[in-house]
Amino acid sequence: MSLRVDRYTDASAFLKAAGSWLASAEVENNVMLTIASSIADGTRTLKEPAHFAAVLDGEHIDCCGSQTPPHGMLITDGTADGTAALAADAYAALGRLPGVTGPRAAAAGFVKAWLALAGGRADVSMRQRLHKLDRINPDLPTVSGRLRLVDPGERDLAVEWVLAFAREALPDAPTGDIAEGVDRHLSRGTLYFWDDGAPVTMCADAGSSGSIARINTVYTPPALRKRGHATAAVAALTRHLLGGGRRYCCLYTDLANPTSNSVYRRIGYRPVCDIDQYKFSER
């Protein structure tokens, strides 16, 4: 197999070259598509240049990768040779990475190729499952409260809850840009509270690509859990996004958290594929 890797720092150029290929599996590639699109349209501003890459076999794309500092590499599915080429090119271009996230086999192949070049070690920091839904379970119980947008005057509470979510659900993820992320949500109207006399649960519209919308940052403070608020909030936001013209909603769960997996299953979300996240270290 004769492969080449095309690199991009411009998100628009990357989408022009690889966008249609990514969209051919838009559920699986939804994060890469929404990240690249948000950079291309100016919604997301980066302090350091992004890295995008497409591995090609002749004129056909094998796999793609993206990295936005200070986060790890995000990769698509691909052949073993394509994934190894992606890792080798990332090492040549970037030298160091905090980690990689991708479909299970592809991520493992990337890790093997990366460690052969960079040394050190890699540990699985999270095993995730991607789910999608096109129809909400009609038999969900009624829960008191309502879904509403977070008001700009509630910014401090939103930052506090997003930070708590990150520390609990994504302990290895950088947190320095959380306030900026909340501000971006507030300006776009994509951050929500389930309000039952006061905010009790938070969730976010993480962006859309094509016919797919994604939900993330689902958080209920520990003292308010096991009351059905998270189920109600995610169901209501899912209904809202589907009603806005999206064919599917998708979200990711931590396989180590049976509670969240059961919540989304009750709503109607079904598994698509498993995603592994690795953390790199020098020893």
Rosetta silent file (secondary structure, phi, psi, omega in degrees, C-alpha in Angstrom):
SEQUENCE: MSLRVDRYTDASAFLKAAGSWLASAEVENNVMLTIASSIADGTRTLKEPAHFAAVLDGEHIDCCGSQTPPHGMLITDGTADGTAALAADAYAALGRLPGVTGPRAAAAGFVKAWLALAGGRADVSMRQRLHKLDRINPDLPTVSGRLRLVDPGERDLAVEWVLAFAREALPDAPTGDIAEGVDRHLSRGTLYFWDDGAPVTMCADAGSSGSIARINTVYTPPALRKRGHATAAVAALTRHLLGGGRRYCCLYTDLANPTSNSVYRRIGYRPVCDIDQYKFSER
SCORE:     score description
SCORE:     0.000 S_00000001
   1 L     0.000  125.738  178.439    0.000    0.000    0.000 S_00000001
   2 L  -101.660  111.922 -174.330    1.409    3.365   -1.059 S_00000001
   3 E  -115.368  150.114  169.672    0.166    6.042    1.318 S_00000001
   4 E  -132.959  156.982  179.682    0.648    9.760    1.641 S_00000001
   5 E  -119.993  122.995  174.973   -0.421   12.128    4.387 S_00000001
   6 E   -99.076  126.153 -179.960   -1.765   15.590    3.615 S_00000001
   7 E  -102.602  151.686  178.575   -1.515   18.054    6.512 S_00000001
   8 E  -142.662  139.643  166.990   -3.655   21.134    7.103 S_00000001
   9 L  -106.990  -12.433  178.945   -3.625   23.958    9.609 S_00000001
  10 L   -97.801  118.715 -176.411   -6.619   25.587    7.935 S_00000001
  11 H   -64.439  -36.803  179.781   -9.891   23.950    8.934 S_00000001
  12 H   -63.523  -41.512  178.861  -11.711   25.106    5.802 S_00000001
  13 H   -65.795  -38.679  177.715   -9.073   23.519    3.567 S_00000001
  14 H   -62.869  -45.541 -179.900   -9.276   20.301    5.581 S_00000001
  15 H   -65.981  -35.377  177.437  -13.063   20.199    5.244 S_00000001
  16 H   -63.137  -38.975 -177.984  -12.834   20.900    1.515 S_00000001
  17 H   -80.125  -38.831 -169.969  -10.486   17.954    1.126 S_00000001
  18 H  -122.309   -3.614 -173.933  -11.987   15.495    3.612 S_00000001
  19 H   -59.345  -43.344 -178.431  -15.410   16.801    4.623 S_00000001
  20 H   -68.185  -34.757  176.750  -17.431   14.602    2.283 S_00000001
  21 H   -66.036  -45.589  177.694  -15.460   11.524    3.336 S_00000001
  22 H   -60.500  -40.335 -177.489  -16.036   12.317    7.011 S_00000001
  23 H   -69.947  -17.283  177.992  -19.729   12.929    6.333 S_00000001
  24 L   -68.542  -17.380  171.779  -20.088    9.471    4.774 S_00000001
  25 L  -133.502   61.543 -167.191  -19.922    8.186    8.375 S_00000001
  26 L   -68.099  -26.504  175.990  -21.213   11.344   10.008 S_00000001
  27 L   -67.291  -52.600 -178.434  -22.323    9.732   13.281 S_00000001
  28 L   -62.632  -33.300 -175.193  -18.924    8.140   13.903 S_00000001
  29 L  -103.213   18.960 -171.688  -17.049   11.267   12.756 S_00000001
  30 H   -62.274  -36.215 -177.102  -19.357   13.848   14.325 S_00000001
  31 H   -68.292  -46.596  179.993  -16.804   15.309   16.749 S_00000001
  32 H   -61.989  -40.048  178.854  -14.132   15.896   14.120 S_00000001
  33 H   -64.260  -45.182 -177.333  -16.698   17.428   11.794 S_00000001
  34 H   -71.037  -36.252  177.274  -18.122   19.792   14.398 S_00000001
  35 H   -63.246  -51.005 -178.925  -14.676   20.853   15.667 S_00000001
  36 H   -61.609  -40.572 -179.078  -13.397   21.584   12.170 S_00000001
  37 H   -65.875  -39.787 -178.695  -16.620   23.357   11.219 S_00000001
  38 H   -69.103  -30.802  175.000  -16.612   25.545   14.328 S_00000001
  39 H   -72.952  -42.914 -177.563  -13.016   26.614   13.628 S_00000001
  40 H   -63.479  -37.099 -177.081  -13.757   27.222    9.950 S_00000001
  41 L   -92.055    2.879  176.275  -16.786   29.421   10.642 S_00000001
  42 L    85.190    1.759  178.535  -15.069   31.366   13.445 S_00000001
  43 L   -65.503  -37.821  179.478  -17.275   30.048   16.240 S_00000001
  44 L  -111.503  127.289  178.066  -14.234   28.543   17.940 S_00000001
  45 L  -112.045  129.605 -177.481  -11.020   30.542   18.213 S_00000001
  46 L  -102.967  146.485  176.359   -7.781   28.747   19.047 S_00000001
  47 L   -81.374  -25.096  176.721   -4.749   30.152   20.821 S_00000001
  48 L  -129.161  154.442 -177.403   -2.466   27.782   18.889 S_00000001
  49 L   -63.282  145.219  173.961   -2.879   26.393   15.378 S_00000001
  50 L   -79.575  160.678  175.341   -4.880   23.213   14.912 S_00000001
  51 E  -121.334  122.888  175.275   -3.408   20.169   13.202 S_00000001
  52 E  -124.027  147.972  179.661   -5.479   18.250   10.670 S_00000001
  53 E  -149.474  145.959  174.460   -4.344   15.339    8.537 S_00000001
  54 E  -129.605  128.273  176.491   -5.773   12.996    5.925 S_00000001
  55 E   -94.320  127.590 -177.196   -4.106    9.728    4.929 S_00000001
  56 E  -120.264  140.124  169.748   -4.641    8.871    1.277 S_00000001
  57 E  -109.684   99.351 -170.176   -4.162    5.696   -0.727 S_00000001
  58 L    68.161 -119.536  178.848   -3.987    7.135   -4.193 S_00000001
  59 L  -103.001    4.638 -175.318   -6.990    9.452   -4.360 S_00000001
  60 E  -105.119  131.599  179.140   -8.978    7.658   -1.681 S_00000001
  61 E   -74.873  133.767  176.805   -8.937    8.707    1.975 S_00000001
  62 E   -95.550  -46.278 -179.818   -8.034    5.960    4.419 S_00000001
  63 E  -162.595  167.305 -179.838   -8.343    7.846    7.719 S_00000001
  64 E  -136.659  159.680  175.935   -8.126   11.317    9.231 S_00000001
  65 E  -144.099  155.716  176.117   -6.855   12.930   12.407 S_00000001
  66 E  -146.933  150.539  176.995   -7.147   16.274   14.166 S_00000001
  67 E  -146.994  126.361  175.983   -5.561   17.917   17.183 S_00000001
  68 L  -117.352  112.001 -177.499   -6.427   21.215   18.855 S_00000001
  69 L   -57.010  141.070    6.391   -3.912   22.194   21.562 S_00000001
  70 L   -97.259   25.183 -174.174   -3.769   21.353   24.410 S_00000001
  71 L   -84.549  168.501  178.213   -5.942   18.332   23.688 S_00000001
  72 L   -77.025 -179.444  179.808   -4.927   14.928   22.412 S_00000001
  73 E   -79.634  138.134  174.157   -5.218   13.592   18.879 S_00000001
  74 E  -110.675  128.235 -177.776   -8.641   12.593   17.588 S_00000001
  75 E  -127.266  156.142  174.507   -8.650    9.929   14.873 S_00000001
  76 L   -92.475  177.044  170.644  -11.177    8.215   12.648 S_00000001
  77 L   -69.681  157.990  179.615  -11.369    4.545   11.797 S_00000001
  78 L  -177.569  178.430  176.636   -8.967    3.334    9.119 S_00000001
  79 L   -72.391  165.739  177.768   -6.739    0.483    8.031 S_00000001
  80 H   -61.101  -42.548  179.273   -3.806   -0.607   10.190 S_00000001
  81 H   -66.765  -39.503  179.553   -1.357    0.874    7.667 S_00000001
  82 H   -65.246  -42.794  179.257   -3.309    4.110    7.443 S_00000001
  83 H   -64.667  -39.568  177.563   -3.472    4.530   11.199 S_00000001
  84 H   -64.572  -39.496  177.719    0.269    3.857   11.494 S_00000001
  85 H   -64.982  -37.536  177.985    0.954    6.474    8.802 S_00000001
  86 H   -62.722  -42.224  179.183   -1.228    8.964   10.690 S_00000001
  87 H   -65.640  -43.649 -179.109    0.791    8.351   13.871 S_00000001
  88 H   -63.381  -40.239  179.570    4.127    8.699   12.076 S_00000001
  89 H   -69.497  -38.201  177.724    3.072   11.969   10.473 S_00000001
  90 H   -63.498  -38.289  177.993    1.750   13.316   13.790 S_00000001
  91 H   -65.107  -42.148  179.319    5.094   12.505   15.403 S_00000001
  92 H   -65.767  -37.305 -175.439    6.950   14.286   12.597 S_00000001
  93 H   -84.595  -35.729 -169.862    4.681   17.332   12.758 S_00000001
  94 H  -113.453  -30.083  178.163    4.019   17.657   16.481 S_00000001
  95 L    80.063  -45.225 -179.462    6.715   15.696   18.306 S_00000001
  96 L  -136.468  149.857  174.814    4.598   15.273   21.413 S_00000001
  97 L  -142.466  144.035  174.829    0.970   14.475   22.158 S_00000001
  98 L   -75.604  -18.912 -179.805   -0.903   14.171   25.449 S_00000001
  99 E   168.222 -170.851 -179.738   -2.879   11.228   24.086 S_00000001
 100 E  -147.123  147.811  176.876   -5.198    9.915   21.391 S_00000001
 101 E  -132.708  133.748  178.817   -8.899    9.119   21.098 S_00000001
 102 E  -177.515  176.889  175.575  -10.517    6.978   18.437 S_00000001
 103 E   -52.054  146.261 -166.749  -12.354    3.772   17.544 S_00000001
 104 H   -50.080  -53.954 -176.754  -10.942    0.907   19.588 S_00000001
 105 H   -67.885  -40.795 -179.474   -8.846   -0.892   16.955 S_00000001
 106 H   -65.106  -42.713  179.393   -7.672    2.322   15.285 S_00000001
 107 H   -62.613  -42.096  178.912   -6.664    3.885   18.602 S_00000001
 108 H   -63.592  -39.645  177.724   -4.695    0.780   19.577 S_00000001
 109 H   -66.455  -40.367  176.975   -2.903    0.818   16.214 S_00000001
 110 H   -61.389  -45.352 -179.001   -2.078    4.507   16.543 S_00000001
 111 H   -59.750  -46.144 -179.600   -0.699    3.917   20.045 S_00000001
 112 H   -58.970  -46.624 -179.589    1.533    1.074   18.887 S_00000001
 113 H   -67.755  -39.259 -179.822    2.979    3.151   16.040 S_00000001
 114 H   -64.032  -47.448 -177.488    3.339    6.252   18.235 S_00000001
 115 H   -65.636  -31.483  177.144    5.207    4.470   21.031 S_00000001
 116 H   -63.342  -27.655 -179.975    7.580    2.879   18.515 S_00000001
 117 H   -95.848  -45.810 -171.696    8.631    6.412   17.535 S_00000001
 118 H   -94.404  -17.801 -175.100    8.182    8.493   20.676 S_00000001
 119 L    72.701 -164.777 -179.564    8.835    5.908   23.386 S_00000001
 120 L    80.087 -153.354 -179.047    7.201    6.257   26.777 S_00000001
 121 E  -142.605  163.788  177.905    3.964    4.518   27.648 S_00000001
 122 E  -134.346  135.127  178.276    0.254    4.742   26.974 S_00000001
 123 E  -126.015  139.851  175.304   -2.582    3.965   29.345 S_00000001
 124 E   -68.892  119.200  179.503   -6.286    3.752   28.601 S_00000001
 125 E   -96.227  -20.734  176.467   -7.828    6.681   30.464 S_00000001
 126 E  -163.781  139.646  169.967  -11.410    6.026   29.365 S_00000001
 127 E  -109.385  123.685 -175.376  -13.431    3.545   27.365 S_00000001
 128 E  -117.142  164.412  172.936  -16.446    5.198   25.787 S_00000001
 129 E  -131.158  128.787  175.466  -19.432    4.152   23.733 S_00000001
 130 E   -86.303  131.215  178.956  -20.997    6.293   21.027 S_00000001
 131 E  -122.135  155.398  173.332  -24.801    6.141   20.918 S_00000001
 132 E  -138.233  161.368 -178.538  -27.371    7.538   18.506 S_00000001
 133 E  -147.589  139.679  171.508  -31.117    8.056   18.520 S_00000001
 134 L  -121.589   -6.024  178.692  -33.700    8.961   15.906 S_00000001
 135 L  -151.425  131.258 -177.937  -36.825    8.494   18.020 S_00000001
 136 L   -81.523  141.080  174.875  -37.406    9.074   21.733 S_00000001
 137 L   -57.570  122.307 -176.201  -38.952    6.352   23.852 S_00000001
 138 L   -76.709   -8.085 -173.765  -42.605    7.474   24.281 S_00000001
 139 L  -100.236   21.153  179.642  -42.961    5.766   27.681 S_00000001
 140 L   -68.039  142.482  178.719  -40.655    8.004   29.701 S_00000001
 141 L   -69.986  155.179  175.782  -42.043    9.032   33.103 S_00000001
 142 L   -79.105  133.536  179.967  -43.074   12.617   33.745 S_00000001
 143 L  -123.862  136.791 -178.989  -40.564   14.567   35.849 S_00000001
 144 L   -66.742  146.041  179.471  -41.275   17.937   37.424 S_00000001
 145 L   114.795 -175.052 -179.282  -39.461   20.909   35.977 S_00000001
 146 E  -153.214  155.414  174.846  -38.601   22.184   32.523 S_00000001
 147 E   -85.141  133.970  176.431  -35.666   22.597   30.182 S_00000001
 148 E  -147.264  159.271  176.357  -34.509   26.179   29.681 S_00000001
 149 E   -67.729  146.302  171.983  -31.483   28.046   28.415 S_00000001
 150 L   -69.533  130.422  178.736  -28.848   29.083   30.944 S_00000001
 151 L   -79.001  143.815  177.324  -29.153   32.822   31.520 S_00000001
 152 H   -53.584  -30.144  177.872  -25.969   34.907   31.136 S_00000001
 153 H   -69.563  -10.205  178.322  -26.448   35.982   34.758 S_00000001
 154 H  -100.675   17.827 -176.396  -25.957   32.324   35.749 S_00000001
 155 H   -55.568  -45.641 -176.574  -22.503   32.151   34.171 S_00000001
 156 H   -60.815  -41.334  178.020  -20.676   31.538   37.454 S_00000001
 157 H   -65.978  -40.488  179.319  -22.903   28.586   38.305 S_00000001
 158 H   -62.760  -44.799  177.721  -22.484   27.185   34.797 S_00000001
 159 H   -60.609  -43.617  179.332  -18.679   27.445   35.000 S_00000001
 160 H   -59.257  -43.783 -177.498  -18.773   25.777   38.421 S_00000001
 161 H   -73.470  -38.078  177.455  -20.866   22.885   37.127 S_00000001
 162 H   -65.110  -39.350  177.221  -18.880   22.397   33.913 S_00000001
 163 H   -64.454  -42.261  177.856  -15.689   22.314   35.966 S_00000001
 164 H   -63.283  -40.683  176.697  -17.243   19.780   38.357 S_00000001
 165 H   -60.073  -47.069 -177.921  -18.357   17.690   35.373 S_00000001
 166 H   -62.644  -42.800 -179.028  -14.858   17.754   33.880 S_00000001
 167 H   -66.143  -31.846 -178.742  -13.194   16.766   37.140 S_00000001
 168 H   -84.857  -45.346 -172.261  -15.603   13.882   37.611 S_00000001
 169 H   -96.017  -27.487 -174.870  -16.068   12.595   34.076 S_00000001
 170 L  -133.031   62.218 -171.683  -12.895   13.731   32.272 S_00000001
 171 L   -62.337  -22.016 -179.374  -10.147   13.899   34.914 S_00000001
 172 L   -93.584   -3.735 -178.103   -7.320   13.878   32.334 S_00000001
 173 L   -81.313  142.105  175.669   -8.787   16.632   30.172 S_00000001
 174 L   -64.322  144.781 -176.345   -7.342   20.164   30.380 S_00000001
 175 L  -116.499    4.684 -175.408   -9.643   22.606   32.187 S_00000001
 176 L   -67.050  -20.602 -176.868   -8.036   25.932   31.351 S_00000001
 177 L  -106.315   17.231 -176.909  -10.548   26.744   28.606 S_00000001
 178 H   -65.078  -45.821 -179.777  -13.729   25.876   30.511 S_00000001
 179 H   -61.089  -40.131  177.692  -14.818   29.471   31.113 S_00000001
 180 H   -63.924  -38.932  178.418  -14.276   30.273   27.433 S_00000001
 181 H   -63.769  -40.871  177.128  -16.329   27.234   26.500 S_00000001
 182 H   -63.451  -43.835  178.638  -19.182   28.362   28.745 S_00000001
 183 H   -60.813  -38.413  178.390  -19.059   31.836   27.219 S_00000001
 184 H   -64.092  -43.651  176.799  -19.210   30.290   23.756 S_00000001
 185 H   -60.869  -43.588 -177.959  -22.284   28.278   24.759 S_00000001
 186 H   -64.171  -38.794 -179.225  -23.941   31.362   26.259 S_00000001
 187 H   -70.209  -29.114 -178.088  -23.351   33.418   23.130 S_00000001
 188 H   -94.405  -12.929 -176.899  -24.774   30.662   20.917 S_00000001
 189 L    70.196   51.048 -176.103  -27.645   29.646   23.215 S_00000001
 190 L  -127.697   12.041  178.057  -26.569   26.009   23.518 S_00000001
 191 E  -116.768  133.584 -170.512  -26.270   25.452   27.285 S_00000001
 192 E  -129.343  149.928  167.706  -29.319   24.343   29.241 S_00000001
 193 E  -113.486  145.006  161.083  -30.568   23.805   32.781 S_00000001
 194 E   -90.485  119.490 -173.016  -33.370   21.549   33.882 S_00000001
 195 E  -107.751  118.303  176.073  -35.142   23.887   36.270 S_00000001
 196 L  -123.516   66.570 -172.053  -37.292   22.472   39.065 S_00000001
 197 L    87.728  -24.407  175.639  -37.727   25.650   41.091 S_00000001
 198 L  -163.884  162.420  178.266  -33.967   26.127   40.654 S_00000001
 199 E   -60.057  132.376  179.905  -31.339   24.609   38.342 S_00000001
 200 E  -126.397  -20.562  179.393  -30.896   20.902   39.127 S_00000001
 201 E  -148.811  150.237  178.640  -29.233   19.461   35.995 S_00000001
 202 E  -123.814  148.400  170.901  -27.187   20.843   33.114 S_00000001
 203 E  -155.543  162.105 -173.962  -26.723   19.631   29.540 S_00000001
 204 E  -135.823  144.670  166.393  -25.366   21.108   26.326 S_00000001
 205 E   -81.790  109.261 -173.225  -25.944   21.076   22.601 S_00000001
 206 E   -85.485    2.031  177.954  -22.381   20.267   21.539 S_00000001
 207 E   119.472  164.539 -176.657  -22.912   21.194   17.913 S_00000001
 208 E  -130.854  153.111  172.939  -24.271   19.746   14.711 S_00000001
 209 E  -144.975  122.331 -178.512  -22.892   18.432   11.451 S_00000001
 210 L    60.306 -120.407 -177.926  -25.121   17.523    8.551 S_00000001
 211 L   -99.323   10.852 -174.301  -28.060   15.604    9.957 S_00000001
 212 E  -112.185  134.652  169.081  -26.408   14.889   13.335 S_00000001
 213 E  -116.693  149.886 -178.907  -26.647   16.811   16.617 S_00000001
 214 E  -125.042  139.891  177.446  -24.569   15.907   19.666 S_00000001
 215 E  -111.345  138.595  174.771  -25.326   16.303   23.361 S_00000001
 216 E  -149.732 -171.781  177.201  -22.657   16.476   26.057 S_00000001
 217 E    52.539   48.779  177.273  -21.773   17.960   29.472 S_00000001
 218 E   -87.216  116.534 -173.665  -24.674   16.253   31.245 S_00000001
 219 E  -143.457  132.416  171.345  -24.207   17.010   34.937 S_00000001
 220 L  -125.278  127.408  176.916  -26.290   16.817   38.098 S_00000001
 221 L   -55.255  143.646 -175.139  -24.747   17.826   41.448 S_00000001
 222 H   -50.430  -39.837 -176.636  -24.367   14.756   43.708 S_00000001
 223 H   -69.695  -13.323 -175.869  -26.971   15.929   46.247 S_00000001
 224 H  -110.343    9.669 -175.010  -29.615   16.206   43.504 S_00000001
 225 L   -81.317  168.127  177.208  -29.111   12.867   41.764 S_00000001
 226 L    65.520   32.171  176.397  -31.438    9.869   41.377 S_00000001
 227 L  -119.490    4.152  178.124  -34.520   12.029   40.889 S_00000001
 228 L    86.327    3.707 -175.477  -34.890   11.603   37.113 S_00000001
 229 H   -68.355  -40.272 -178.730  -33.729   15.111   36.245 S_00000001
 230 H   -65.055  -42.810  177.720  -30.868   14.042   33.937 S_00000001
 231 H   -59.449  -46.561 -178.901  -33.134   11.692   32.012 S_00000001
 232 H   -63.754  -41.727 -178.160  -35.749   14.424   31.622 S_00000001
 233 H   -65.864  -47.359 -178.812  -33.196   17.044   30.576 S_00000001
 234 H   -66.701  -39.047  177.619  -31.476   14.887   27.949 S_00000001
 235 H   -62.368  -42.924 -178.909  -34.824   13.678   26.598 S_00000001
 236 H   -67.304  -40.941  179.178  -36.101   17.256   26.309 S_00000001
 237 H   -69.096  -38.547  176.030  -32.934   18.512   24.613 S_00000001
 238 H   -59.525  -46.359  179.454  -32.961   15.517   22.272 S_00000001
 239 H   -60.296  -42.120  179.441  -36.578   16.270   21.368 S_00000001
 240 H   -62.328  -43.953 -177.257  -35.694   19.918   20.756 S_00000001
 241 H   -70.989  -40.273  175.868  -32.780   19.064   18.474 S_00000001
 242 H   -64.671  -38.197  178.274  -34.714   16.485   16.490 S_00000001
 243 H   -66.840  -21.010  177.844  -37.552   18.978   16.173 S_00000001
 244 L   -83.793    3.990  173.834  -35.075   21.461   14.727 S_00000001
 245 L   111.374   -1.788  178.283  -34.518   19.243   11.719 S_00000001
 246 L   -78.957  143.028 -179.367  -31.729   16.880   12.756 S_00000001
 247 L   -79.819  -37.989 -178.618  -32.195   13.245   11.818 S_00000001
 248 E  -130.255  153.207  161.724  -30.169   11.829   14.700 S_00000001
 249 E  -114.108  147.966  177.674  -28.873   12.876   18.086 S_00000001
 250 E  -137.437  161.962  177.041  -25.758   11.249   19.448 S_00000001
 251 E  -160.687  164.600 -179.756  -23.775   11.225   22.666 S_00000001
 252 E  -114.222  142.853  175.389  -20.880    9.440   24.328 S_00000001
 253 E  -123.609  152.719  172.426  -20.945    7.491   27.577 S_00000001
 254 E   -82.883  119.754 -177.168  -18.217    6.267   29.882 S_00000001
 255 L   -64.088  -18.075  178.619  -18.479    2.473   29.892 S_00000001
 256 L   -82.175   -3.612 -177.960  -17.364    2.491   33.527 S_00000001
 257 L  -112.902   90.186 -177.127  -20.489    4.443   34.505 S_00000001
 258 H   -64.540  -25.984 -178.737  -23.506    2.096   34.381 S_00000001
 259 H   -64.681  -50.446 -178.321  -25.859    4.818   35.637 S_00000001
 260 H   -66.181  -36.984  178.695  -25.386    7.148   32.681 S_00000001
 261 H   -62.607  -39.746  179.715  -25.524    4.260   30.224 S_00000001
 262 H   -71.021  -34.576  177.448  -28.883    3.131   31.641 S_00000001
 263 H   -58.473  -50.224 -175.627  -30.230    6.707   31.586 S_00000001
 264 H   -71.819  -32.191  176.670  -29.581    7.111   27.882 S_00000001
 265 H   -63.446  -39.036  178.348  -30.811    3.616   27.058 S_00000001
 266 H   -63.028  -34.646 -179.808  -34.151    4.467   28.706 S_00000001
 267 H   -70.536  -31.477 -179.566  -34.468    7.526   26.473 S_00000001
 268 L   128.120    2.554  178.324  -33.875    5.419   23.368 S_00000001
 269 L   -70.498  140.515 -178.928  -30.185    5.827   22.574 S_00000001
 270 E  -128.231  147.640 -175.430  -28.548    2.742   21.040 S_00000001
 271 E   -63.779  144.961  174.222  -24.837    1.823   20.671 S_00000001
 272 E  -113.065  -53.937  179.891  -22.919    2.645   17.482 S_00000001
 273 E  -163.194  166.459  178.865  -19.274    1.848   18.300 S_00000001
 274 E  -101.765  141.619 -176.111  -16.737    1.862   21.115 S_00000001
 275 E  -124.085  132.040  176.973  -14.133    4.597   21.487 S_00000001
 276 E  -111.623  140.338  177.321  -10.921    4.363   23.533 S_00000001
 277 E  -115.531  126.333 -179.836   -9.029    7.303   24.966 S_00000001
 278 E  -112.435  147.170  173.181   -5.319    6.909   25.773 S_00000001
 279 E  -112.171  128.838  177.668   -3.037    9.092   27.824 S_00000001
 280 E   -92.830  144.370  173.288    0.643    9.253   26.857 S_00000001
 281 E  -142.666  159.224 -176.594    3.437    9.649   29.389 S_00000001
 282 L   -73.852  -22.085  177.667    7.202    9.608   29.123 S_00000001
 283 L  -134.262    0.000    0.000    7.477    6.653   31.520 S_00000001
